[in-house]
Amino acid sequence: MSQSEMFEILILGSGQGGKLLAWTLARSGKKVAVVERQWVGGSYPAVACLPSKNEIWSARVAHLAQHATRFGTATGPVRTDMAAVRARKQGMVDREIACPACAKAAARGETR
């Protein structure tokens, strides 16, 4: 049987608010537990905003490449490799979920 632990604070959900609250309270010396049903970091990095923006950015790059001659840039035929787009998106999701603190630091330009 597993051992019980006592916590001062229990946070339900590890989305943007829950994650920030947990970090802040833990830094102040509180013993904090975070309960997350599915995605560490919430749905934002896993299925919501970030993955959508990642794929939209790929579409924007393809659009710019297709219309590059308008800007004086010569290119060859442009095609979108959706497997590579999905792999790029999944890599981003995996990094966000694996290490939310690392992702936050990277967004600020820090290295760990």
Order of alpha helices (4+ residues) and beta strands (2+ residues): beta-alpha-beta-alpha-alpha-alpha-alpha
